[in-house]
Amino acid sequence: MSWSQVFALSFFATLLILTFSSVGESAAVRDASTAADVKEGARRVFMLEADAANFFKRRSRRSVSYYEQLAEQRVQRANTERWREHNEERRNEYENYAEEDRDEQTERTREKNEQIREYHYDGLYPRYHWFH
């Protein structure tokens, strides 16, 4: 016997057992015996249309304070951004100033060293070219 025949035979046997056993009946939904039971069940599951509409209106509507908070947050973000740009501009200005100051100091030092070398040069020894 091939595996497909064994599988088909076991499938049909299982289906036959489940059809006639009490397990299949206990899984079935019983019918409502009276109209009162149906209304009671519907009342527990469903609500009136007006109540449902009010429920969703309450959930979807935002309070005024929510919009005020959003506006305050936008203002705070704008202020923070302006302050950040201000600080960045000041930092760039200071860096430019410091760089120019270092360049000037370096140039003054180089000129001073050159003048000292010129003053002390006696012409007997060759110039130190590696200092230029």
Backbone as XML, in Angstrom:
<?xml version="1.0"?>
<chain id="A" units="angstrom">
  <residue number="1" name="MET">
    <atom name="N" x="0.843" y="-1.165" z="0.000"/>
    <atom name="CA" x="0.000" y="0.000" z="0.000"/>
    <atom name="C" x="0.897" y="1.240" z="0.000"/>
  </residue>
  <residue number="2" name="SER">
    <atom name="N" x="0.573" y="2.200" z="-0.835"/>
    <atom name="CA" x="1.407" y="3.406" z="-0.906"/>
    <atom name="C" x="1.010" y="4.394" z="0.199"/>
  </residue>
  <residue number="3" name="TRP">
    <atom name="N" x="1.866" y="5.370" z="0.407"/>
    <atom name="CA" x="1.631" y="6.345" z="1.495"/>
    <atom name="C" x="0.394" y="7.183" z="1.229"/>
  </residue>
  <residue number="4" name="SER">
    <atom name="N" x="0.122" y="7.507" z="-0.016"/>
    <atom name="CA" x="-1.065" y="8.317" z="-0.316"/>
    <atom name="C" x="-2.345" y="7.541" z="0.000"/>
  </residue>
  <residue number="5" name="GLN">
    <atom name="N" x="-2.357" y="6.228" z="-0.254"/>
    <atom name="CA" x="-3.545" y="5.419" z="0.075"/>
    <atom name="C" x="-3.725" y="5.325" z="1.587"/>
  </residue>
  <residue number="6" name="VAL">
    <atom name="N" x="-2.631" y="5.172" z="2.329"/>
    <atom name="CA" x="-2.701" y="5.105" z="3.784"/>
    <atom name="C" x="-3.217" y="6.434" z="4.337"/>
  </residue>
  <residue number="7" name="PHE">
    <atom name="N" x="-2.720" y="7.530" z="3.808"/>
    <atom name="CA" x="-3.143" y="8.854" z="4.269"/>
    <atom name="C" x="-4.628" y="9.085" z="3.979"/>
  </residue>
  <residue number="8" name="ALA">
    <atom name="N" x="-5.082" y="8.727" z="2.773"/>
    <atom name="CA" x="-6.489" y="8.918" z="2.409"/>
    <atom name="C" x="-7.387" y="8.047" z="3.279"/>
  </residue>
  <residue number="9" name="LEU">
    <atom name="N" x="-6.992" y="6.826" z="3.536"/>
    <atom name="CA" x="-7.794" y="5.918" z="4.365"/>
    <atom name="C" x="-7.888" y="6.425" z="5.794"/>
  </residue>
  <residue number="10" name="SER">
    <atom name="N" x="-6.779" y="6.921" z="6.356"/>
    <atom name="CA" x="-6.816" y="7.443" z="7.732"/>
    <atom name="C" x="-7.622" y="8.745" z="7.794"/>
  </residue>
  <residue number="11" name="PHE">
    <atom name="N" x="-7.555" y="9.563" z="6.749"/>
    <atom name="CA" x="-8.332" y="10.805" z="6.726"/>
    <atom name="C" x="-9.827" y="10.503" z="6.726"/>
  </residue>
  <residue number="12" name="PHE">
    <atom name="N" x="-10.262" y="9.580" z="5.888"/>
    <atom name="CA" x="-11.682" y="9.234" z="5.837"/>
    <atom name="C" x="-12.150" y="8.569" z="7.128"/>
  </residue>
  <residue number="13" name="ALA">
    <atom name="N" x="-11.304" y="7.765" z="7.739"/>
    <atom name="CA" x="-11.676" y="7.120" z="8.997"/>
    <atom name="C" x="-11.851" y="8.178" z="10.090"/>
  </residue>
  <residue number="14" name="THR">
    <atom name="N" x="-10.953" y="9.143" z="10.140"/>
    <atom name="CA" x="-11.059" y="10.218" z="11.131"/>
    <atom name="C" x="-12.307" y="11.049" z="10.879"/>
  </residue>
  <residue number="15" name="LEU">
    <atom name="N" x="-12.600" y="11.342" z="9.656"/>
    <atom name="CA" x="-13.794" y="12.117" z="9.314"/>
    <atom name="C" x="-15.063" y="11.360" z="9.712"/>
  </residue>
  <residue number="16" name="LEU">
    <atom name="N" x="-15.104" y="10.067" z="9.503"/>
    <atom name="CA" x="-16.263" y="9.249" z="9.880"/>
    <atom name="C" x="-16.440" y="9.213" z="11.391"/>
  </residue>
  <residue number="17" name="ILE">
    <atom name="N" x="-15.350" y="9.105" z="12.133"/>
    <atom name="CA" x="-15.433" y="9.062" z="13.601"/>
    <atom name="C" x="-15.934" y="10.399" z="14.136"/>
  </residue>
  <residue number="18" name="LEU">
    <atom name="N" x="-15.412" y="11.502" z="13.611"/>
    <atom name="CA" x="-15.841" y="12.810" z="14.087"/>
    <atom name="C" x="-17.291" y="13.117" z="13.730"/>
  </residue>
  <residue number="19" name="THR">
    <atom name="N" x="-17.751" y="12.601" z="12.627"/>
    <atom name="CA" x="-19.134" y="12.860" z="12.218"/>
    <atom name="C" x="-20.127" y="12.213" z="13.183"/>
  </residue>
  <residue number="20" name="PHE">
    <atom name="N" x="-19.870" y="11.012" z="13.631"/>
    <atom name="CA" x="-20.828" y="10.290" z="14.459"/>
    <atom name="C" x="-20.530" y="10.354" z="15.950"/>
  </residue>
  <residue number="21" name="SER">
    <atom name="N" x="-19.489" y="11.017" z="16.352"/>
    <atom name="CA" x="-19.177" y="11.062" z="17.779"/>
    <atom name="C" x="-19.873" y="12.241" z="18.444"/>
  </residue>
  <residue number="22" name="SER">
    <atom name="N" x="-19.880" y="12.245" z="19.759"/>
    <atom name="CA" x="-20.517" y="13.317" z="20.521"/>
    <atom name="C" x="-19.641" y="14.557" z="20.566"/>
  </residue>
  <residue number="23" name="VAL">
    <atom name="N" x="-18.375" y="14.427" z="20.243"/>
    <atom name="CA" x="-17.468" y="15.569" z="20.241"/>
    <atom name="C" x="-17.917" y="16.573" z="19.190"/>
  </residue>
  <residue number="24" name="GLY">
    <atom name="N" x="-18.368" y="16.094" z="18.072"/>
    <atom name="CA" x="-18.853" y="16.968" z="17.006"/>
    <atom name="C" x="-20.099" y="17.713" z="17.422"/>
  </residue>
  <residue number="25" name="GLU">
    <atom name="N" x="-20.971" y="17.091" z="18.194"/>
    <atom name="CA" x="-22.191" y="17.765" z="18.617"/>
    <atom name="C" x="-21.903" y="18.830" z="19.667"/>
  </residue>
  <residue number="26" name="SER">
    <atom name="N" x="-20.959" y="18.607" z="20.544"/>
    <atom name="CA" x="-20.699" y="19.565" z="21.601"/>
    <atom name="C" x="-20.064" y="20.840" z="21.041"/>
  </residue>
  <residue number="27" name="ALA">
    <atom name="N" x="-19.454" y="20.779" z="19.885"/>
    <atom name="CA" x="-18.845" y="21.959" z="19.298"/>
    <atom name="C" x="-19.866" y="22.801" z="18.552"/>
  </residue>
  <residue number="28" name="ALA">
    <atom name="N" x="-21.034" y="22.258" z="18.281"/>
    <atom name="CA" x="-22.048" y="22.992" z="17.533"/>
    <atom name="C" x="-22.682" y="24.050" z="18.423"/>
  </residue>
  <residue number="29" name="VAL">
    <atom name="N" x="-23.141" y="25.148" z="17.795"/>
    <atom name="CA" x="-23.809" y="26.234" z="18.507"/>
    <atom name="C" x="-25.271" y="25.869" z="18.640"/>
  </residue>
  <residue number="30" name="ARG">
    <atom name="N" x="-25.786" y="26.003" z="19.856"/>
    <atom name="CA" x="-27.196" y="25.647" z="20.048"/>
    <atom name="C" x="-28.067" y="26.805" z="19.624"/>
  </residue>
  <residue number="31" name="ASP">
    <atom name="N" x="-29.242" y="26.486" z="19.176"/>
    <atom name="CA" x="-30.185" y="27.511" z="18.747"/>
    <atom name="C" x="-30.771" y="28.202" z="19.957"/>
  </residue>
  <residue number="32" name="ALA">
    <atom name="N" x="-31.106" y="29.492" z="19.791"/>
    <atom name="CA" x="-31.745" y="30.231" z="20.879"/>
    <atom name="C" x="-33.179" y="29.731" z="21.007"/>
  </residue>
  <residue number="33" name="SER">
    <atom name="N" x="-33.554" y="29.429" z="22.220"/>
    <atom name="CA" x="-34.878" y="28.839" z="22.409"/>
    <atom name="C" x="-35.982" y="29.873" z="22.363"/>
  </residue>
  <residue number="34" name="THR">
    <atom name="N" x="-35.697" y="31.102" z="22.815"/>
    <atom name="CA" x="-36.753" y="32.112" z="22.819"/>
    <atom name="C" x="-36.225" y="33.405" z="22.234"/>
  </residue>
  <residue number="35" name="ALA">
    <atom name="N" x="-37.136" y="34.287" z="21.881"/>
    <atom name="CA" x="-36.752" y="35.584" z="21.337"/>
    <atom name="C" x="-36.109" y="36.447" z="22.415"/>
  </residue>
  <residue number="36" name="ALA">
    <atom name="N" x="-36.486" y="36.240" z="23.679"/>
    <atom name="CA" x="-35.910" y="37.020" z="24.785"/>
    <atom name="C" x="-34.423" y="36.718" z="24.922"/>
  </residue>
  <residue number="37" name="ASP">
    <atom name="N" x="-34.047" y="35.449" z="24.745"/>
    <atom name="CA" x="-32.632" y="35.095" z="24.805"/>
    <atom name="C" x="-31.849" y="35.772" z="23.677"/>
  </residue>
  <residue number="38" name="VAL">
    <atom name="N" x="-32.464" y="35.870" z="22.510"/>
    <atom name="CA" x="-31.804" y="36.510" z="21.374"/>
    <atom name="C" x="-31.586" y="37.983" z="21.671"/>
  </residue>
  <residue number="39" name="LYS">
    <atom name="N" x="-32.627" y="38.663" z="22.208"/>
    <atom name="CA" x="-32.494" y="40.093" z="22.503"/>
    <atom name="C" x="-31.463" y="40.323" z="23.611"/>
  </residue>
  <residue number="40" name="GLU">
    <atom name="N" x="-31.457" y="39.449" z="24.603"/>
    <atom name="CA" x="-30.490" y="39.587" z="25.696"/>
    <atom name="C" x="-29.062" y="39.459" z="25.163"/>
  </residue>
  <residue number="41" name="GLY">
    <atom name="N" x="-28.840" y="38.489" z="24.308"/>
    <atom name="CA" x="-27.516" y="38.299" z="23.730"/>
    <atom name="C" x="-27.115" y="39.473" z="22.844"/>
  </residue>
  <residue number="42" name="ALA">
    <atom name="N" x="-28.071" y="39.979" z="22.067"/>
    <atom name="CA" x="-27.776" y="41.115" z="21.199"/>
    <atom name="C" x="-27.484" y="42.359" z="22.023"/>
  </residue>
  <residue number="43" name="ARG">
    <atom name="N" x="-28.186" y="42.530" z="23.135"/>
    <atom name="CA" x="-27.965" y="43.706" z="23.972"/>
    <atom name="C" x="-26.572" y="43.660" z="24.604"/>
  </residue>
  <residue number="44" name="ARG">
    <atom name="N" x="-26.097" y="42.471" z="24.931"/>
    <atom name="CA" x="-24.753" y="42.371" z="25.504"/>
    <atom name="C" x="-23.667" y="42.631" z="24.457"/>
  </residue>
  <residue number="45" name="VAL">
    <atom name="N" x="-23.937" y="42.279" z="23.205"/>
    <atom name="CA" x="-22.937" y="42.422" z="22.159"/>
    <atom name="C" x="-23.022" y="43.791" z="21.481"/>
  </residue>
  <residue number="46" name="PHE">
    <atom name="N" x="-24.236" y="44.221" z="21.167"/>
    <atom name="CA" x="-24.417" y="45.443" z="20.385"/>
    <atom name="C" x="-24.901" y="46.582" z="21.262"/>
  </residue>
  <residue number="47" name="MET">
    <atom name="N" x="-24.766" y="47.813" z="20.760"/>
    <atom name="CA" x="-25.290" y="48.977" z="21.472"/>
    <atom name="C" x="-26.119" y="49.805" z="20.503"/>
  </residue>
  <residue number="48" name="LEU">
    <atom name="N" x="-26.834" y="50.749" z="21.027"/>
    <atom name="CA" x="-27.667" y="51.594" z="20.190"/>
    <atom name="C" x="-26.798" y="52.451" z="19.272"/>
  </residue>
  <residue number="49" name="GLU">
    <atom name="N" x="-27.397" y="52.838" z="18.146"/>
    <atom name="CA" x="-26.646" y="53.618" z="17.166"/>
    <atom name="C" x="-26.222" y="54.975" z="17.732"/>
  </residue>
  <residue number="50" name="ALA">
    <atom name="N" x="-27.099" y="55.630" z="18.480"/>
    <atom name="CA" x="-26.774" y="56.934" z="19.064"/>
    <atom name="C" x="-25.619" y="56.804" z="20.058"/>
  </residue>
  <residue number="51" name="ASP">
    <atom name="N" x="-25.649" y="55.743" z="20.866"/>
    <atom name="CA" x="-24.558" y="55.538" z="21.819"/>
    <atom name="C" x="-23.226" y="55.288" z="21.105"/>
  </residue>
  <residue number="52" name="ALA">
    <atom name="N" x="-23.290" y="54.512" z="20.026"/>
    <atom name="CA" x="-22.075" y="54.228" z="19.271"/>
    <atom name="C" x="-21.528" y="55.508" z="18.630"/>
  </residue>
  <residue number="53" name="ALA">
    <atom name="N" x="-22.427" y="56.348" z="18.085"/>
    <atom name="CA" x="-21.984" y="57.594" z="17.460"/>
    <atom name="C" x="-21.349" y="58.511" z="18.503"/>
  </residue>
  <residue number="54" name="ASN">
    <atom name="N" x="-21.970" y="58.602" z="19.679"/>
    <atom name="CA" x="-21.396" y="59.438" z="20.735"/>
    <atom name="C" x="-20.049" y="58.903" z="21.192"/>
  </residue>
  <residue number="55" name="PHE">
    <atom name="N" x="-19.939" y="57.581" z="21.257"/>
    <atom name="CA" x="-18.680" y="56.961" z="21.664"/>
    <atom name="C" x="-17.553" y="57.379" z="20.720"/>
  </residue>
  <residue number="56" name="PHE">
    <atom name="N" x="-17.810" y="57.266" z="19.400"/>
    <atom name="CA" x="-16.764" y="57.600" z="18.448"/>
    <atom name="C" x="-16.512" y="59.102" z="18.381"/>
  </residue>
  <residue number="57" name="LYS">
    <atom name="N" x="-17.553" y="59.922" z="18.601"/>
    <atom name="CA" x="-17.336" y="61.372" z="18.623"/>
    <atom name="C" x="-16.436" y="61.756" z="19.790"/>
  </residue>
  <residue number="58" name="ARG">
    <atom name="N" x="-16.683" y="61.156" z="20.931"/>
    <atom name="CA" x="-15.853" y="61.464" z="22.097"/>
    <atom name="C" x="-14.418" y="61.023" z="21.868"/>
  </residue>
  <residue number="59" name="ARG">
    <atom name="N" x="-14.245" y="59.904" z="21.194"/>
    <atom name="CA" x="-12.900" y="59.386" z="20.988"/>
    <atom name="C" x="-12.137" y="60.175" z="19.921"/>
  </residue>
  <residue number="60" name="SER">
    <atom name="N" x="-12.837" y="60.676" z="18.918"/>
    <atom name="CA" x="-12.137" y="61.317" z="17.812"/>
    <atom name="C" x="-11.915" y="62.802" z="18.046"/>
  </residue>
  <residue number="61" name="ARG">
    <atom name="N" x="-12.699" y="63.435" z="18.880"/>
    <atom name="CA" x="-12.573" y="64.875" z="19.072"/>
    <atom name="C" x="-11.435" y="65.171" z="20.048"/>
  </residue>
  <residue number="62" name="ARG">
    <atom name="N" x="-10.594" y="66.115" z="19.697"/>
    <atom name="CA" x="-9.494" y="66.507" z="20.558"/>
    <atom name="C" x="-9.932" y="67.705" z="21.396"/>
  </residue>
  <residue number="63" name="SER">
    <atom name="N" x="-9.374" y="67.805" z="22.576"/>
    <atom name="CA" x="-9.713" y="68.923" z="23.434"/>
    <atom name="C" x="-8.973" y="70.175" z="22.980"/>
  </residue>
  <residue number="64" name="VAL">
    <atom name="N" x="-9.437" y="71.339" z="23.421"/>
    <atom name="CA" x="-8.815" y="72.603" z="23.053"/>
    <atom name="C" x="-7.407" y="72.675" z="23.625"/>
  </residue>
  <residue number="65" name="SER">
    <atom name="N" x="-7.235" y="72.163" z="24.819"/>
    <atom name="CA" x="-5.914" y="72.219" z="25.436"/>
    <atom name="C" x="-4.884" y="71.434" z="24.619"/>
  </residue>
  <residue number="66" name="TYR">
    <atom name="N" x="-5.321" y="70.395" z="23.907"/>
    <atom name="CA" x="-4.414" y="69.623" z="23.070"/>
    <atom name="C" x="-3.839" y="70.514" z="21.975"/>
  </residue>
  <residue number="67" name="TYR">
    <atom name="N" x="-4.708" y="71.298" z="21.312"/>
    <atom name="CA" x="-4.239" y="72.178" z="20.255"/>
    <atom name="C" x="-3.377" y="73.303" z="20.822"/>
  </residue>
  <residue number="68" name="GLU">
    <atom name="N" x="-3.708" y="73.780" z="22.023"/>
    <atom name="CA" x="-2.873" y="74.793" z="22.669"/>
    <atom name="C" x="-1.486" y="74.222" z="22.975"/>
  </residue>
  <residue number="69" name="GLN">
    <atom name="N" x="-1.443" y="72.986" z="23.423"/>
    <atom name="CA" x="-0.157" y="72.354" z="23.700"/>
    <atom name="C" x="0.664" y="72.207" z="22.418"/>
  </residue>
  <residue number="70" name="LEU">
    <atom name="N" x="0.003" y="71.839" z="21.313"/>
    <atom name="CA" x="0.725" y="71.724" z="20.041"/>
    <atom name="C" x="1.294" y="73.075" z="19.622"/>
  </residue>
  <residue number="71" name="ALA">
    <atom name="N" x="0.495" y="74.142" z="19.780"/>
    <atom name="CA" x="0.969" y="75.477" z="19.410"/>
    <atom name="C" x="2.152" y="75.882" z="20.283"/>
  </residue>
  <residue number="72" name="GLU">
    <atom name="N" x="2.071" y="75.622" z="21.587"/>
    <atom name="CA" x="3.191" y="75.947" z="22.485"/>
    <atom name="C" x="4.441" y="75.164" z="22.103"/>
  </residue>
  <residue number="73" name="GLN">
    <atom name="N" x="4.273" y="73.901" z="21.746"/>
    <atom name="CA" x="5.430" y="73.095" z="21.346"/>
    <atom name="C" x="6.071" y="73.642" z="20.075"/>
  </residue>
  <residue number="74" name="ARG">
    <atom name="N" x="5.231" y="74.091" z="19.110"/>
    <atom name="CA" x="5.789" y="74.671" z="17.888"/>
    <atom name="C" x="6.574" y="75.942" z="18.200"/>
  </residue>
  <residue number="75" name="VAL">
    <atom name="N" x="6.034" y="76.784" z="19.092"/>
    <atom name="CA" x="6.734" y="78.016" z="19.466"/>
    <atom name="C" x="8.053" y="77.682" z="20.157"/>
  </residue>
  <residue number="76" name="GLN">
    <atom name="N" x="8.029" y="76.708" z="21.069"/>
    <atom name="CA" x="9.260" y="76.318" z="21.771"/>
    <atom name="C" x="10.295" y="75.764" z="20.803"/>
  </residue>
  <residue number="77" name="ARG">
    <atom name="N" x="9.841" y="74.953" z="19.837"/>
    <atom name="CA" x="10.779" y="74.416" z="18.852"/>
    <atom name="C" x="11.395" y="75.531" z="18.013"/>
  </residue>
  <residue number="78" name="ALA">
    <atom name="N" x="10.578" y="76.508" z="17.628"/>
    <atom name="CA" x="11.095" y="77.628" z="16.835"/>
    <atom name="C" x="12.109" y="78.429" z="17.649"/>
  </residue>
  <residue number="79" name="ASN">
    <atom name="N" x="11.795" y="78.687" z="18.932"/>
    <atom name="CA" x="12.743" y="79.415" z="19.789"/>
    <atom name="C" x="14.041" y="78.640" z="19.953"/>
  </residue>
  <residue number="80" name="THR">
    <atom name="N" x="13.939" y="77.352" z="20.163"/>
    <atom name="CA" x="15.131" y="76.515" z="20.322"/>
    <atom name="C" x="15.979" y="76.549" z="19.055"/>
  </residue>
  <residue number="81" name="GLU">
    <atom name="N" x="15.324" y="76.490" z="17.910"/>
    <atom name="CA" x="16.051" y="76.515" z="16.639"/>
    <atom name="C" x="16.755" y="77.858" z="16.448"/>
  </residue>
  <residue number="82" name="ARG">
    <atom name="N" x="16.065" y="78.967" z="16.770"/>
    <atom name="CA" x="16.694" y="80.282" z="16.660"/>
    <atom name="C" x="17.894" y="80.396" z="17.603"/>
  </residue>
  <residue number="83" name="TRP">
    <atom name="N" x="17.756" y="79.901" z="18.826"/>
    <atom name="CA" x="18.853" y="79.952" z="19.795"/>
    <atom name="C" x="20.039" y="79.118" z="19.316"/>
  </residue>
  <residue number="84" name="ARG">
    <atom name="N" x="19.747" y="77.952" z="18.727"/>
    <atom name="CA" x="20.809" y="77.091" z="18.207"/>
    <atom name="C" x="21.553" y="77.788" z="17.068"/>
  </residue>
  <residue number="85" name="GLU">
    <atom name="N" x="20.807" y="78.433" z="16.169"/>
    <atom name="CA" x="21.449" y="79.150" z="15.070"/>
    <atom name="C" x="22.282" y="80.313" z="15.594"/>
  </residue>
  <residue number="86" name="HIS">
    <atom name="N" x="21.772" y="81.015" z="16.610"/>
    <atom name="CA" x="22.512" y="82.124" z="17.208"/>
    <atom name="C" x="23.834" y="81.623" z="17.797"/>
  </residue>
  <residue number="87" name="ASN">
    <atom name="N" x="23.773" y="80.544" z="18.560"/>
    <atom name="CA" x="24.993" y="79.988" z="19.155"/>
    <atom name="C" x="25.977" y="79.522" z="18.088"/>
  </residue>
  <residue number="88" name="GLU">
    <atom name="N" x="25.464" y="78.913" z="17.026"/>
    <atom name="CA" x="26.343" y="78.446" z="15.951"/>
    <atom name="C" x="27.031" y="79.631" z="15.267"/>
  </residue>
  <residue number="89" name="GLU">
    <atom name="N" x="26.268" y="80.727" z="15.067"/>
    <atom name="CA" x="26.858" y="81.908" z="14.443"/>
    <atom name="C" x="27.943" y="82.515" z="15.336"/>
  </residue>
  <residue number="90" name="ARG">
    <atom name="N" x="27.666" y="82.612" z="16.637"/>
    <atom name="CA" x="28.676" y="83.140" z="17.568"/>
    <atom name="C" x="29.923" y="82.260" z="17.595"/>
  </residue>
  <residue number="91" name="ARG">
    <atom name="N" x="29.730" y="80.939" z="17.588"/>
    <atom name="CA" x="30.867" y="80.023" z="17.600"/>
    <atom name="C" x="31.703" y="80.195" z="16.326"/>
  </residue>
  <residue number="92" name="ASN">
    <atom name="N" x="31.042" y="80.339" z="15.175"/>
    <atom name="CA" x="31.780" y="80.522" z="13.924"/>
    <atom name="C" x="32.556" y="81.833" z="13.934"/>
  </residue>
  <residue number="93" name="GLU">
    <atom name="N" x="31.917" y="82.891" z="14.466"/>
    <atom name="CA" x="32.621" y="84.175" z="14.545"/>
    <atom name="C" x="33.848" y="84.064" z="15.442"/>
  </residue>
  <residue number="94" name="TYR">
    <atom name="N" x="33.694" y="83.408" z="16.587"/>
    <atom name="CA" x="34.841" y="83.265" z="17.491"/>
    <atom name="C" x="35.947" y="82.428" z="16.856"/>
  </residue>
  <residue number="95" name="GLU">
    <atom name="N" x="35.580" y="81.353" z="16.161"/>
    <atom name="CA" x="36.596" y="80.518" z="15.512"/>
    <atom name="C" x="37.347" y="81.309" z="14.444"/>
  </residue>
  <residue number="96" name="ASN">
    <atom name="N" x="36.615" y="82.132" z="13.691"/>
    <atom name="CA" x="37.288" y="82.963" z="12.679"/>
    <atom name="C" x="38.236" y="83.960" z="13.341"/>
  </residue>
  <residue number="97" name="TYR">
    <atom name="N" x="37.766" y="84.590" z="14.421"/>
    <atom name="CA" x="38.613" y="85.548" z="15.150"/>
    <atom name="C" x="39.860" y="84.854" z="15.687"/>
  </residue>
  <residue number="98" name="ALA">
    <atom name="N" x="39.686" y="83.690" z="16.316"/>
    <atom name="CA" x="40.823" y="82.975" z="16.896"/>
    <atom name="C" x="41.820" y="82.569" z="15.812"/>
  </residue>
  <residue number="99" name="GLU">
    <atom name="N" x="41.327" y="82.143" z="14.659"/>
    <atom name="CA" x="42.227" y="81.743" z="13.579"/>
    <atom name="C" x="43.028" y="82.941" z="13.062"/>
  </residue>
  <residue number="100" name="GLU">
    <atom name="N" x="42.349" y="84.082" z="12.890"/>
    <atom name="CA" x="43.066" y="85.278" z="12.437"/>
    <atom name="C" x="44.098" y="85.718" z="13.475"/>
  </residue>
  <residue number="101" name="ASP">
    <atom name="N" x="43.727" y="85.650" z="14.745"/>
    <atom name="CA" x="44.649" y="86.037" z="15.808"/>
    <atom name="C" x="45.879" y="85.130" z="15.815"/>
  </residue>
  <residue number="102" name="ARG">
    <atom name="N" x="45.692" y="83.824" z="15.671"/>
    <atom name="CA" x="46.827" y="82.890" z="15.621"/>
    <atom name="C" x="47.712" y="83.180" z="14.414"/>
  </residue>
  <residue number="103" name="ASP">
    <atom name="N" x="47.074" y="83.461" z="13.271"/>
    <atom name="CA" x="47.866" y="83.763" z="12.074"/>
    <atom name="C" x="48.709" y="85.027" z="12.276"/>
  </residue>
  <residue number="104" name="GLU">
    <atom name="N" x="48.102" y="86.063" z="12.873"/>
    <atom name="CA" x="48.853" y="87.299" z="13.118"/>
    <atom name="C" x="49.999" y="87.070" z="14.095"/>
  </residue>
  <residue number="105" name="GLN">
    <atom name="N" x="49.718" y="86.312" z="15.151"/>
    <atom name="CA" x="50.763" y="86.023" z="16.141"/>
    <atom name="C" x="51.913" y="85.248" z="15.501"/>
  </residue>
  <residue number="106" name="THR">
    <atom name="N" x="51.577" y="84.279" z="14.666"/>
    <atom name="CA" x="52.607" y="83.491" z="13.987"/>
    <atom name="C" x="53.448" y="84.375" z="13.075"/>
  </residue>
  <residue number="107" name="GLU">
    <atom name="N" x="52.772" y="85.279" z="12.362"/>
    <atom name="CA" x="53.491" y="86.169" z="11.457"/>
    <atom name="C" x="54.414" y="87.116" z="12.240"/>
  </residue>
  <residue number="108" name="ARG">
    <atom name="N" x="53.936" y="87.680" z="13.362"/>
    <atom name="CA" x="54.776" y="88.564" z="14.180"/>
    <atom name="C" x="55.979" y="87.805" z="14.736"/>
  </residue>
  <residue number="109" name="THR">
    <atom name="N" x="55.769" y="86.581" z="15.188"/>
    <atom name="CA" x="56.862" y="85.774" z="15.730"/>
    <atom name="C" x="57.891" y="85.475" z="14.649"/>
  </residue>
  <residue number="110" name="ARG">
    <atom name="N" x="57.416" y="85.143" z="13.466"/>
    <atom name="CA" x="58.333" y="84.836" z="12.360"/>
    <atom name="C" x="59.158" y="86.070" z="11.990"/>
  </residue>
  <residue number="111" name="GLU">
    <atom name="N" x="58.495" y="87.216" z="11.926"/>
    <atom name="CA" x="59.226" y="88.444" z="11.587"/>
    <atom name="C" x="60.248" y="88.784" z="12.662"/>
  </residue>
  <residue number="112" name="LYS">
    <atom name="N" x="59.860" y="88.635" z="13.929"/>
    <atom name="CA" x="60.790" y="88.933" z="15.021"/>
    <atom name="C" x="62.008" y="88.017" z="14.955"/>
  </residue>
  <residue number="113" name="ASN">
    <atom name="N" x="61.783" y="86.725" z="14.729"/>
    <atom name="CA" x="62.905" y="85.779" z="14.633"/>
    <atom name="C" x="63.812" y="86.122" z="13.455"/>
  </residue>
  <residue number="114" name="GLU">
    <atom name="N" x="63.216" y="86.545" z="12.340"/>
    <atom name="CA" x="64.003" y="86.927" z="11.170"/>
    <atom name="C" x="64.858" y="88.155" z="11.478"/>
  </residue>
  <residue number="115" name="GLN">
    <atom name="N" x="64.292" y="89.129" z="12.184"/>
    <atom name="CA" x="65.052" y="90.327" z="12.539"/>
    <atom name="C" x="66.209" y="89.993" z="13.482"/>
  </residue>
  <residue number="116" name="ILE">
    <atom name="N" x="65.989" y="89.111" z="14.447"/>
    <atom name="CA" x="67.045" y="88.710" z="15.375"/>
    <atom name="C" x="68.166" y="88.020" z="14.619"/>
  </residue>
  <residue number="117" name="ARG">
    <atom name="N" x="67.816" y="87.143" z="13.668"/>
    <atom name="CA" x="68.834" y="86.462" z="12.870"/>
    <atom name="C" x="69.638" y="87.461" z="12.038"/>
  </residue>
  <residue number="118" name="GLU">
    <atom name="N" x="68.923" y="88.403" z="11.431"/>
    <atom name="CA" x="69.621" y="89.410" z="10.623"/>
    <atom name="C" x="70.566" y="90.255" z="11.488"/>
  </residue>
  <residue number="119" name="TYR">
    <atom name="N" x="70.129" y="90.590" z="12.693"/>
    <atom name="CA" x="70.937" y="91.438" z="13.575"/>
    <atom name="C" x="72.214" y="90.724" z="14.032"/>
  </residue>
  <residue number="120" name="HIS">
    <atom name="N" x="72.074" y="89.422" z="14.350"/>
    <atom name="CA" x="73.216" y="88.671" z="14.879"/>
    <atom name="C" x="74.070" y="88.015" z="13.801"/>
  </residue>
  <residue number="121" name="TYR">
    <atom name="N" x="73.711" y="88.143" z="12.543"/>
    <atom name="CA" x="74.492" y="87.501" z="11.487"/>
    <atom name="C" x="75.769" y="88.304" z="11.274"/>
  </residue>
  <residue number="122" name="ASP">
    <atom name="N" x="76.926" y="87.601" z="11.346"/>
    <atom name="CA" x="78.200" y="88.305" z="11.206"/>
    <atom name="C" x="78.853" y="88.058" z="9.851"/>
  </residue>
  <residue number="123" name="GLY">
    <atom name="N" x="78.239" y="87.236" z="9.002"/>
    <atom name="CA" x="78.763" y="87.002" z="7.666"/>
    <atom name="C" x="79.822" y="85.936" z="7.605"/>
  </residue>
  <residue number="124" name="LEU">
    <atom name="N" x="80.255" y="85.376" z="8.738"/>
    <atom name="CA" x="81.295" y="84.368" z="8.714"/>
    <atom name="C" x="80.756" y="82.964" z="8.477"/>
  </residue>
  <residue number="125" name="TYR">
    <atom name="N" x="79.581" y="82.735" z="8.933"/>
    <atom name="CA" x="79.014" y="81.383" z="8.806"/>
    <atom name="C" x="77.835" y="81.413" z="7.842"/>
  </residue>
  <residue number="126" name="PRO">
    <atom name="N" x="77.567" y="80.291" z="7.206"/>
    <atom name="CA" x="76.429" y="80.288" z="6.260"/>
    <atom name="C" x="75.096" y="80.475" z="6.999"/>
  </residue>
  <residue number="127" name="ARG">
    <atom name="N" x="74.134" y="80.995" z="6.310"/>
    <atom name="CA" x="72.813" y="81.217" z="6.894"/>
    <atom name="C" x="72.149" y="79.866" z="7.156"/>
  </residue>
  <residue number="128" name="TYR">
    <atom name="N" x="71.297" y="79.838" z="8.158"/>
    <atom name="CA" x="70.538" y="78.603" z="8.456"/>
    <atom name="C" x="69.280" y="78.587" z="7.602"/>
  </residue>
  <residue number="129" name="HIS">
    <atom name="N" x="69.317" y="77.863" z="6.506"/>
    <atom name="CA" x="68.196" y="77.870" z="5.567"/>
    <atom name="C" x="66.995" y="77.090" z="6.081"/>
  </residue>
  <residue number="130" name="TRP">
    <atom name="N" x="67.213" y="76.210" z="7.020"/>
    <atom name="CA" x="66.076" y="75.400" z="7.495"/>
    <atom name="C" x="65.163" y="76.189" z="8.435"/>
  </residue>
  <residue number="131" name="PHE">
    <atom name="N" x="65.529" y="77.405" z="8.819"/>
    <atom name="CA" x="64.658" y="78.210" z="9.679"/>
    <atom name="C" x="63.684" y="79.060" z="8.863"/>
  </residue>
  <residue number="132" name="HIS">
    <atom name="N" x="63.842" y="79.104" z="7.569"/>
    <atom name="CA" x="62.986" y="79.978" z="6.773"/>
    <atom name="C" x="61.662" y="79.357" z="6.508"/>
  </residue>
</chain>
